[in-house]
Amino acid sequence: MYGQAQRALNAYARVGVETGVEAADSHKLVLMLFEGAMIAVNDARRHLASGDIPARGSAVSKAILIIENGLKASLDMRSGGELAQHLADLYDYMRNQLLTANLKASAKPLEEVQRLLGDLKDAWAQVGDKRPAVPSAAGIRGQA
């Protein structure tokens, strides 16, 4: 019975994420990537504390994938200049810290990556707060 309930919850969560991704603009998508990476790092910390090595490795791998294939891959290195390069370097550093944490079963690198991701997420959210509002389709059409 528990297995069926867990599968149903997982399916519901996947639908929620997919719906959120479809409705999100690029700014929101980056916020979602930060949140996903932070959840994966938090899971790795939890699995480290409980001694679940395979689950810890899986959570670390998930965090690395989000950082590499999501956050770092979304950087526009051509027009982003020095800032984009610094962010790419920081993402590489986080990847290395995650690998170190997993190989040495150490919480400190996980805590550092969690803090860095949180700081970047907060900064990105503040950038979004300062963006001009995009009028809705109804507003453009005269509130039809």
N, C-alpha and C positions, 0 to 999 in steps of 0.2 A: 504494500500500500504506500509506504513512504517513497519508494522508487518512482511510482507513477506520479505522485504529487510533486516530487522534485523535478521530474521531466516536464510536467506541465508548467511549473514556475519558470524553468529555464526557457521554455518555448515562449512564454509570455514576455520574459525579459528581452529575448531576441527580437520579438516583434516591436517592443517599445523602443529599442535602440535603432532598429531599421527605420521605423517611422520618424524618429527624431532626426536621423541622418538625412532622410528624404526632405524634411521640412527645414533643415538648417541652412543658413548662409555660410560662407567660407569662414567667417569669424567664429561662429558658433561651432563649426566642425573642429576647429583648432582647440577650442575650449573642451570639446568632448574628447579629443585625443589626450589632452592633459589629464582630464578626469579619469579616463581609462588607464593611463599609465600609472597614475597615483593609486588607483584601486589595485592594480597588479602588484605594485611595490608593497602596498599594505598587506596583500595576501601573502607575498613572499616573507614579509616580517612575521606574520602570524604562523606560517608553516615552519619557519626557522625556529620559532619559540616552541612549537609542538614537536619538533624533530621529524617532520614529514618531508624527507629529502626529495622524493619524486615531485610532490606538489610544490615544494619550494622552487625546484628547477623549472617546472612548468610556468609558475608565476613570474619568475625572473625572465624566462624566454618571452613571455607575453609582453612584459614591460619593454624589453629590448626591441621587439618587433614594432610596438607602437612608436617608440622613440625614433627608430631608424626608418621604418617604412611609412610613418605618418608625419611626425613632427619634423624630422630632418629632411625628408623627401619633399615636404611642402615649402621649404625655403626657396626663394627666388635668388639664386646666387648671382645672377647677372645684374639685376637692378637693386638687390639688397645690400650690396657693397660690404663694407667692413662689419656692419651689424649682423648680416646673414652669416658671414664667416665666423664671427664670435659665437653665434648661436650653434652653428655646425660643430665647432670645437667643443662647446659645452655639452652638446648631445653625445659626442664621442666620449667625453669624460664620463658622463653618466653611464653610458654603455659599459665602459671599463670598470666603473665602480660596481655595477650590477654583477658583472662577471666575477670580480674579486669577492663580492659578498657571497656569491653562490659557491665558489671554489673553496673559500676559507670558512664558510658557515659563520659569517660575521654580520652582526646587526648594524654596526656603525656606518658602513657604506650605504646600506639600504636607507638608513635614517637621513643621510646626507642627500641622496637622490630624491627622497620624498620631500625634503625641504626645498631643494632646488626646483623641482617640478611645481611645488606650491607657490613659490615666489614668481616663477614665470607665468603660471596660470593667473595669479592675481594681477600681474602687470598687463597681461593680455586682456583680461576682463576690463581693466581701467581704460585701455585703448578703445575698447568697444563702447564704453559708456560715453566717450567723447565723439563718436562718429555721428554724423547727421542722421536723423531719422529718415527712413525710406518710406515714402507715402504708399499706402495700400492701393490695390487696384480699385477698390470702391472709391477712394478719395480722388483718384485720377479721373474716374468717370463721372464725377459729380455726385457721388453717393447714390447711385442708381437704385 
